[in-house]
Amino acid sequence: MASLSASNHVARVLSVANHVADVDAESRIATSWRRCLISHKLDPARQGPPQTLTEAEVRHVAEPMEETIRLVTPELDDLARVLRDAGYCVNLADVNATMLFSRLPGEADAKMFMDWKIYTGSNFAETFEGTNGLGTALAEQRPILVHRDEHFRAQWHMFSCAVAPLFDQAGRLAGAINITSCREDLERAAHQLALAVTMEATRRMEGAIFRDYFRNAWIATVPGDGGSGLLAYDDDRRIVGACRSARALLSLTDGMIASGIDLSRYLRFDHGAGRSANELVKLRRADGSALGRGHVAPPLRASSPVPRRDMPADRFDALHQLAGRDPGLIKSVKRLRSIGDHNLPVLLHGETGVGKDVFARAIHAASGRARNNYVALNCAAMPESLIDAELFGYEAGAFTGARRDGSKGLIVQADGGTLFLDEIGDMPIALQTRLLRVLENREVWPLGALKPVPVDIRLISATHRDLGRMAEEGAFRADLYFRLRGMEVRLPALRERADRGDVIRQIAREEAPNCRLSEEAWSLLSAYPYPGNMRQLRHVMRLAGCTAEDGVITDADLDLPPFGGRAAEPDLAAAERATIIEALRKHGGRVTEAARALKLSRATLYRKIKQLKIETAQ
């Protein structure tokens, strides 16, 4: 479409909605325009920037995608370098069309993107901004090019956007890769070529996500008309995973994969294929007909085999993996299994960085609510002035700056699922009163609403504070504290875990998969108290994996600053606690035998168990 004035553009959009325009009324652009007018009730003449999150809000939204961002960043950087001179910015967005990663072009073009707020934190959902590359590609889950006046809002007519949706290892929508140009000298054909480059880069990103997730499995690359697909299988040749294209190619479903269906029902090839290295092999269908050539790659970590799929997967597997061999956590997971799907609130207590959000997600995944939303809010990261509106929602016009259509609020968004309130101890006292009312009445009053909204949520809260003491001192509502504490789970600091060595090894394998630890590095990692817990360890190992020479991580690669004003040294109390826990584990919890092994009297061991607050799995 040629560039038009704003008024002519609006008239053209309206004519398409009425099926009288001189364009293909069944084209994707025309269909999207009608969606925007009829379903989203948007105005093509509306002016103004897109909705943009603050830095704190971006960090909160990006946290669940942290691992995905890490995996695709190298490919995004390469794509940005290829397209930089053509004036393209490159963005990674989440499934809600919020840009979480941006690479801007040269200075002249970058200024225009900054002026129009096309950068990290901006939201381009079709429901807000109308037809645009990012929002429409996500709405349809298909690649698309939206060229200049094809945008729904007249103000975006100077931009051209080419977007490819990004899918995760299970074929679920994970986000989108967007490239946008404001160059007037580039014709549509040039943008089509850029879209093809973006789609190919996105396929490589999906491959990186798949291979990382199934790093303990065998992976076969299967040729197909729409591009190759990836299949993961275990040593027993049972399928444990398939990417989106492989699922379509072989008509695989989640249920078939969960049941551990045999690979031979779909593919056949030499049983020795891939045993020594990544190699090209002849693939055949189950009926023996030729399928083409594909690659078979062995597991990246032979020391961590893929779990057998002879039996249906236990929905509590993730919780058991998080508990490891720590007796206290094992006991907590047993209790969580016993309460099942009873709508009992859970309060997680632990230091910053122990993985409270990860544990909360595992609880949600193990519940009957797993198919519904998991919604999280960090009460400490959200400004006090915004928590009320974010949590409870508001009606249109409830306050100055409110969205035109209002906002549901996180509690309503979590209806039928799980609401996770991190750092609940930082919630303002006035909001505690409103939250208590929600828990008692099972209904929400959005700001400016004339009637309540009924809700069914499971609440998981987390804090590093002593809420019991805060309640005694009047800094936290006592009645809310006891409402939240249906079951309390203490997540130990990394230095306190009985299986600390196991945890350090596992995180080292995950964050630096192609490296091994020197003896000096292992000694330092084992002795350090980790004030930042799991989060700190992950960052340390991620950096070490990048700086290690010849695949060996030395103590010089470990960024472990002094803690408490002195060089890192073992926490003696934590070390003693870990030794006692290990002895109890080895002797099945029998104190007499553990005391004999530790060369302590039974009375002394009982005293130390009490002093060190050691729990034993029953």
C-alpha positions in Angstrom: 0.0 0.0 0.0 1.3 3.5 -0.8 1.8 6.0 2.0 -1.4 7.8 2.8 -2.5 10.6 5.0 -3.8 9.7 8.4 -7.4 10.4 7.5 -7.2 8.4 4.3 -5.6 5.6 6.2 -8.5 5.5 8.7 -11.0 5.5 5.9 -9.2 2.6 4.2 -9.2 0.6 7.4 -12.9 1.2 7.9 -13.6 0.2 4.2 -11.7 -3.1 4.7 -13.9 -3.8 7.8 -16.9 -3.3 5.6 -15.5 -5.5 2.8 -15.5 -2.7 0.2 -11.8 -1.9 -0.1 -9.8 -2.5 -3.2 -7.5 -5.0 -1.5 -7.9 -8.7 -0.9 -10.6 -8.8 1.8 -9.4 -12.2 2.9 -5.8 -11.3 3.3 -4.1 -11.6 6.7 -3.8 -7.8 7.0 -7.5 -7.3 6.2 -8.5 -10.0 8.7 -6.4 -8.4 11.4 -7.8 -5.0 10.7 -11.3 -6.4 11.2 -10.2 -8.1 14.5 -8.9 -4.8 15.7 -12.1 -2.9 14.9 -14.7 -5.5 15.9 -13.1 -7.6 18.6 -10.5 -5.2 20.1 -12.6 -2.0 19.5 -9.5 0.0 18.6 -9.3 3.4 16.9 -6.9 3.5 13.9 -6.5 7.3 14.4 -5.4 7.1 18.0 -2.1 8.8 18.6 0.5 8.2 21.3 3.3 5.8 22.3 2.9 2.2 23.2 2.5 1.0 26.8 5.9 0.8 28.3 7.0 -0.9 31.5 9.5 0.5 34.0 12.9 -1.2 34.5 11.6 -2.9 37.7 8.5 -4.2 35.8 10.7 -5.4 32.9 12.9 -7.4 35.3 9.8 -8.9 36.9 8.3 -9.9 33.5 11.6 -11.1 32.1 12.5 -13.4 35.1 10.5 -16.5 33.8 12.3 -16.1 30.5 15.8 -15.7 31.9 17.0 -19.1 30.7 15.4 -18.6 27.2 17.1 -15.2 26.9 20.4 -16.7 27.8 20.1 -19.4 25.2 19.0 -17.2 22.3 21.2 -14.1 22.9 24.1 -15.3 20.8 21.8 -15.8 17.8 20.0 -12.5 18.4 23.4 -10.7 18.5 24.4 -12.3 15.2 21.1 -11.3 13.6 21.5 -7.7 14.8 25.0 -7.6 13.3 23.7 -8.9 9.9 20.8 -6.4 9.8 22.4 -3.4 11.5 23.5 -1.6 8.4 20.0 -2.0 6.9 18.6 0.1 9.8 16.8 -2.8 11.6 16.3 -3.0 15.3 16.1 -6.6 16.7 13.8 -7.5 19.6 12.9 -10.6 21.6 9.3 -10.4 23.0 7.4 -12.6 25.4 4.0 -14.1 24.5 2.3 -10.9 25.6 4.3 -8.9 23.0 6.4 -7.1 25.6 9.9 -6.5 24.3 12.5 -7.9 26.7 15.6 -7.7 24.7 16.6 -5.1 22.1 19.5 -4.4 19.8 19.2 -1.0 18.1 20.8 -0.1 14.8 23.2 2.8 14.1 22.8 6.2 15.8 20.6 8.0 13.2 18.1 5.1 13.0 18.4 4.3 16.7 17.1 7.8 17.7 13.9 7.3 15.8 13.2 4.0 17.6 14.0 5.7 20.9 11.7 8.6 20.1 8.8 6.2 19.2 9.5 3.9 22.2 10.3 0.8 20.2 12.7 -0.8 22.6 12.9 -2.9 25.8 9.8 -2.7 27.9 7.4 -1.6 25.1 4.3 -3.6 24.5 3.0 -4.2 21.0 0.1 -6.6 21.6 -2.5 -6.5 18.8 -5.2 -5.9 21.4 -3.5 -2.5 22.3 -1.6 -1.4 19.1 -3.7 -3.0 16.4 -2.2 -4.7 13.4 1.6 -4.8 13.7 4.3 -7.4 13.1 4.9 -8.4 16.7 1.3 -8.4 18.0 -0.2 -10.0 14.9 2.4 -12.8 14.6 1.8 -13.7 18.2 -2.0 -13.6 17.8 -1.8 -15.9 14.8 1.3 -17.8 15.8 2.7 -17.5 12.3 5.5 -15.4 10.7 4.3 -12.2 9.1 5.6 -9.0 7.4 3.6 -5.8 8.1 4.8 -3.2 5.7 4.3 0.5 6.4 0.6 1.4 5.8 -0.4 -2.2 6.5 -0.2 -1.2 10.2 -3.6 -0.6 11.8 -2.6 2.7 13.5 -1.8 5.4 11.1 1.1 6.7 13.2 3.2 3.5 12.5 3.1 3.9 8.7 6.8 4.7 8.5 7.8 1.3 9.9 8.1 -2.2 8.4 8.1 -5.2 10.8 9.1 -8.8 10.0 8.4 -11.2 12.9 8.7 -15.0 13.5 7.1 -16.6 16.5 9.4 -18.5 18.8 8.3 -22.0 20.2 9.8 -23.9 23.1 11.0 -27.5 23.4 7.4 -28.8 23.7 6.0 -26.8 20.7 4.4 -24.1 22.9 4.5 -20.4 22.0 7.4 -18.9 24.0 7.6 -15.4 22.4 8.7 -13.9 19.1 11.7 -12.5 17.2 10.9 -9.1 15.7 13.0 -6.9 13.3 11.8 -3.4 12.5 13.1 -0.9 10.0 12.2 2.8 9.4 14.2 3.0 6.1 12.1 4.5 3.3 14.4 3.2 0.6 13.7 -0.5 1.3 11.0 -2.1 -0.8 8.7 -4.9 0.4 10.9 -7.5 -1.3 13.9 -6.5 0.8 11.8 -6.9 4.0 10.6 -10.3 2.7 14.3 -11.3 2.4 15.0 -10.0 6.0 12.0 -12.0 7.2 13.4 -15.2 5.7 16.7 -14.5 7.5 14.8 -13.9 10.8 12.8 -17.2 10.4 16.0 -19.2 9.8 17.6 -17.5 12.9 14.5 -18.3 14.9 14.7 -22.0 13.9 18.3 -22.1 15.2 17.2 -20.5 18.5 14.4 -23.1 18.9 17.0 -25.8 18.2 19.3 -24.3 21.0 16.3 -24.3 23.4 15.4 -27.9 22.5 18.9 -29.3 22.7 19.6 -27.6 26.0 16.4 -28.9 27.6 17.0 -32.4 26.3 20.8 -32.3 26.9 20.7 -35.7 28.6 18.8 -37.4 25.7 19.7 -38.7 22.3 18.5 -36.2 19.6 17.5 -37.1 16.1 17.1 -34.5 13.4 14.3 -35.6 11.1 13.9 -34.1 7.6 10.5 -32.8 6.5 8.8 -30.6 3.8 8.5 -27.7 6.2 12.1 -28.0 7.5 13.7 -30.4 9.9 12.3 -31.5 13.2 14.0 -32.6 16.4 13.1 -35.8 18.4 14.6 -36.6 21.8 14.7 -40.2 23.0 16.3 -42.1 25.9 18.6 -45.1 26.0 15.6 -47.5 25.7 14.6 -45.7 22.5 11.5 -44.2 24.0 10.5 -40.7 22.8 10.9 -38.1 25.6 10.4 -34.9 23.6 9.6 -33.5 20.1 9.7 -30.0 18.8 6.7 -28.4 17.0 7.7 -29.4 13.5 8.5 -33.0 14.5 5.1 -33.2 16.3 3.4 -32.1 13.1 5.5 -34.3 10.9 4.9 -37.5 12.9 1.4 -36.6 14.4 2.8 -36.8 18.0 0.8 -35.6 21.0 1.7 -34.7 24.5 0.0 -37.8 25.8 2.0 -40.1 23.4 5.2 -38.5 24.5 4.3 -38.7 28.2 3.6 -42.4 27.9 7.1 -43.0 26.5 6.1 -44.3 23.1 8.6 -46.4 21.3 10.8 -44.5 18.7 10.5 -47.5 16.3 6.8 -46.8 15.7 8.0 -43.7 13.7 11.7 -44.0 12.8 14.2 -46.7 12.1 17.9 -46.5 11.6 21.2 -48.3 12.4 21.3 -49.0 16.1 24.9 -47.8 16.2 24.1 -44.5 14.8 25.3 -41.5 16.8 27.0 -43.6 19.5 30.3 -42.0 19.0 29.6 -38.6 17.5 27.1 -36.4 15.7 26.8 -38.0 12.3 24.6 -38.2 9.2 22.4 -41.4 9.0 19.8 -42.8 6.7 16.4 -42.6 8.2 13.4 -44.9 7.4 9.8 -44.7 8.4 8.3 -47.5 10.5 7.1 -49.2 7.3 10.7 -49.3 5.9 10.2 -46.5 3.3 13.0 -44.0 3.0 12.6 -40.7 4.9 15.9 -39.1 4.0 19.1 -38.3 5.9 19.3 -36.8 9.3 21.6 -36.4 12.2 21.7 -38.4 15.5 23.5 -36.8 18.4 24.4 -38.5 21.7 23.6 -37.0 25.1 25.8 -34.1 26.1 26.0 -35.4 29.7 26.3 -39.1 29.8 26.7 -38.9 33.6 23.1 -37.7 33.9 20.9 -40.2 32.0 17.4 -39.4 30.9 14.8 -40.8 33.3 13.0 -43.9 32.0 9.5 -43.4 30.7 8.2 -46.9 31.5 5.7 -45.4 33.9 3.8 -42.1 33.6 5.7 -39.1 34.9 5.1 -38.2 38.6 3.7 -34.7 38.8 5.8 -34.2 41.9 9.1 -35.0 40.1 10.1 -31.3 39.9 9.6 -30.9 43.7 11.6 -34.1 44.4 14.4 -32.9 42.2 14.5 -29.5 44.0 14.5 -31.3 47.4 17.5 -33.4 46.3 18.9 -35.3 49.3 18.2 -32.6 51.9 16.1 -34.3 54.7 14.2 -31.1 55.6 13.2 -30.5 52.0 12.3 -34.2 51.5 10.0 -34.0 54.5 8.4 -30.8 53.2 7.8 -32.4 49.8 6.2 -35.4 51.5 3.8 -33.1 53.3 3.0 -31.3 50.1 2.1 -34.6 48.5 -0.1 -35.4 51.4 -2.2 -32.2 51.1 -2.6 -32.9 47.4 -5.0 -30.5 45.7 -6.5 -29.2 49.0 -6.7 -25.4 48.7 -4.3 -24.8 51.5 -2.1 -21.6 51.3 1.6 -22.2 51.4 4.2 -19.9 52.9 7.8 -20.3 51.7 10.5 -18.9 54.0 14.1 -18.5 52.9 16.9 -16.1 52.2 17.1 -14.2 48.9 18.2 -16.3 46.0 17.3 -19.8 47.4 14.8 -20.3 44.6 11.4 -19.5 46.2 9.8 -18.7 42.8 11.1 -21.9 41.3 9.7 -23.9 44.3 6.4 -22.1 44.0 6.2 -22.9 40.3 6.9 -26.6 41.0 4.1 -26.6 43.6 1.7 -25.2 41.0 2.9 -27.7 38.4 2.2 -30.6 40.8 -1.4 -29.4 41.5 -4.7 -29.9 39.7 -4.4 -26.2 38.8 -1.4 -26.7 36.6 -3.4 -26.2 33.4 -4.4 -22.7 34.6 -2.4 -19.5 35.1 0.5 -19.1 37.5 0.7 -15.4 38.2 3.5 -13.9 40.3 4.1 -10.5 41.9 7.2 -9.3 43.7 5.8 -7.1 46.4 9.3 -5.6 47.1 10.0 -4.7 43.4 6.7 -3.1 42.7 6.3 0.6 43.8 3.8 0.9 46.7 1.6 3.2 44.6 1.2 0.5 41.9 0.7 -2.7 43.9 -2.9 -1.9 44.7 -3.9 -1.5 41.0 -1.7 -4.4 39.8 -3.1 -6.8 42.4 -6.8 -5.9 42.6 -7.3 -4.3 39.2 -9.4 -1.3 38.3 -12.3 -0.1 36.2 -12.0 2.3 33.3 -11.5 5.9 34.5 -10.7 4.8 38.1 -7.8 7.2 38.3 -5.8 9.5 36.1 -3.6 7.5 33.7 -5.7 4.4 34.0 -6.1 2.3 30.8 -9.1 3.0 28.8 -10.5 -0.5 29.2 -9.4 -0.9 32.9 -7.3 -3.8 34.1 -8.2 -7.2 35.5 -5.6 -7.3 38.2 -3.3 -10.2 39.0 -5.7 -11.9 41.4 -8.5 -12.1 38.8 -5.9 -13.3 36.2 -4.9 -16.1 38.5 -8.6 -17.3 38.8 -8.6 -21.1 38.7 -4.8 -21.2 39.1 -2.1 -20.0 41.5 -1.2 -16.6 42.7 2.4 -16.2 44.0 3.2 -13.2 46.2 7.0 -12.9 46.6 8.4 -10.9 49.5 4.9 -10.7 51.1 6.6 -9.1 54.1 7.0 -5.9 52.1 3.3 -5.5 51.3 2.0 -2.2 52.7 -0.3 -2.7 55.8 -3.3 -1.1 54.0 -3.1 -3.7 51.2 -2.7 -6.5 53.7 -6.2 -5.6 54.9 -7.6 -5.8 51.3 -5.8 -9.1 50.7 -7.2 -10.6 53.9 -10.7 -9.7 52.7 -10.1 -11.4 49.4 -9.0 -14.6 51.2 -12.0 -14.6 53.5 -14.7 -13.7 50.9 -13.1 -15.2 47.8 -14.0 -12.1 45.8 -12.1 -9.0 44.6 -13.3 -5.4 44.5 -11.3 -3.7 41.7 -10.7 0.1 42.1 -13.8 2.0 41.0 -15.9 -1.2 40.6 -19.6 -1.3 41.6 -19.6 -5.0 42.4 -17.1 -7.7 43.4 -15.6 -10.3 41.1 -15.6 -13.9 42.5 -12.2 -15.7 42.3 -10.9 -19.1 43.0 -7.1 -19.0 43.6 -4.5 -21.0 45.5 -2.2 -18.6 47.3 1.6 -19.2 47.7 3.5 -16.5 49.5 7.2 -16.1 50.1 9.4 -14.0 52.3 12.9 -13.8 53.8 11.5 -11.9 56.8 10.3 -13.3 60.2 6.6 -12.7 59.7 5.7 -14.2 63.1 7.9 -11.6 64.9 6.6 -8.8 62.6 3.1 -9.8 63.5 4.0 -9.7 67.2 5.5 -6.2 66.7 2.5 -4.9 64.7 4.5 -4.6 61.5 2.4 -7.3 59.8 -1.3 -8.2 60.3 -1.4 -11.3 62.6 -4.7 -12.5 61.1 -3.2 -12.3 57.6 -0.1 -14.1 58.8 -2.1 -17.1 60.0 -4.2 -17.1 56.8 -1.0 -17.3 54.7 0.6 -19.9 56.9 -1.6 -22.9 56.0 1.6 -24.8 55.6 5.1 -23.3 56.0 8.0 -24.6 54.0 11.5 -23.5 55.0 13.9 -23.4 52.1 17.4 -23.7 53.5 20.3 -21.5 52.4 22.7 -23.2 50.0 25.4 -23.2 52.8 22.9 -25.1 55.0 21.9 -27.8 52.6 23.0 -31.3 53.5 23.4 -32.0 49.8 25.3 -28.8 49.0 28.0 -30.6 47.0 25.3 -32.2 44.8 23.7 -28.9 44.2 27.0 -27.2 43.3 27.8 -30.0 40.8 24.4 -29.9 39.2 24.4 -26.1 38.8 28.0 -26.3 37.4 26.8 -28.9 34.8 23.8 -26.7 33.8 25.7 -23.3 33.6 29.1 -24.5 32.3 28.2 -27.8 30.4 31.4 -27.9 28.4 33.8 -27.4 31.3 35.2 -29.3 34.3 36.3 -28.0 37.7 39.9 -28.0 38.8 40.5 -29.2 42.4 41.3 -25.7 43.5 38.0 -24.4 42.0 36.0 -27.2 43.7 37.7 -26.5 47.1 36.7 -22.8 46.8 33.2 -23.5 45.6 32.7 -26.0 48.5 33.9 -23.6 51.2 32.2 -20.4 50.1 29.1 -19.4 52.1 27.0 -18.0 49.2 25.2 -15.0 50.6 23.3 -14.8 47.3 22.5 -18.6 47.4 21.5 -20.4 44.2 21.2 -17.2 42.1 24.7 -16.2 43.0 26.1 -19.6 42.2 24.4 -19.7 38.8 25.9 -16.3 37.9 29.3 -17.3 39.1 29.3 -20.6 37.1 27.8 -18.9 34.0 30.7 -16.4 34.0 33.3 -19.1 34.7 32.0 -21.1 31.8 32.7 -18.2 29.5 36.2 -17.4 30.8 37.6 -20.9 31.3 40.5 -21.8 29.1 40.6 -25.2 27.5 37.4 -26.2 29.2 38.9 -26.2 32.7 37.5 -23.8 35.4 40.2 -22.7 37.8 39.9 -20.7 41.0 40.8 -17.6 38.9 37.6 -18.0 36.9 35.4 -17.8 40.0 34.0 -14.4 40.9 33.5 -15.0 44.6 33.9 -11.7 46.5 34.8 -11.7 50.2 31.7 -12.2 52.4 31.3 -10.4 55.7 34.4 -8.3 55.2 36.8 -11.2 55.0 37.9 -13.9 52.6 35.4 -16.6 52.0 35.9 -19.6 54.4 33.7 -22.5 55.4 30.7 -21.7 57.7 31.6 -24.1 60.6 28.1 -24.3 61.9 26.8 -25.1 58.4 29.5 -27.6 57.9 28.8 -29.3 61.2 25.1 -29.4 60.4 25.8 -30.9 57.0 28.0 -33.6 58.5 25.4 -34.6 61.1 22.6 -34.7 58.4 24.8 -36.9 56.1 25.5 -39.3 59.0 21.8 -39.5 59.8 21.0 -40.2 56.2 23.6 -42.9 55.9 22.2 -44.7 59.0 18.5 -44.3 58.1 17.8 -41.7 60.7 19.0 -43.9 63.6 20.6 -41.6 66.1 22.5 -44.2 68.0 24.3 -45.5 64.9 24.9 -42.0 63.6 26.4 -40.9 67.0 28.7 -44.0 67.0 29.9 -43.1 63.5 30.5 -39.5 64.5 32.2 -40.6 67.7 29.7 -38.6 69.8 27.6 -39.6 72.7 23.9 -40.0 71.9 23.0 -37.2 74.3 25.5 -34.9 72.6 24.1 -35.7 69.2 20.6 -35.1 70.3 21.6 -31.7 71.7 23.3 -30.7 68.5 20.3 -31.8 66.4 18.2 -29.5 68.5 20.7 -26.6 68.5 21.2 -26.8 64.7 17.4 -27.3 64.0 17.9 -30.4 62.1 14.8 -32.1 60.7 14.8 -35.8 59.8 12.7 -37.4 57.1 10.0 -39.6 58.6 
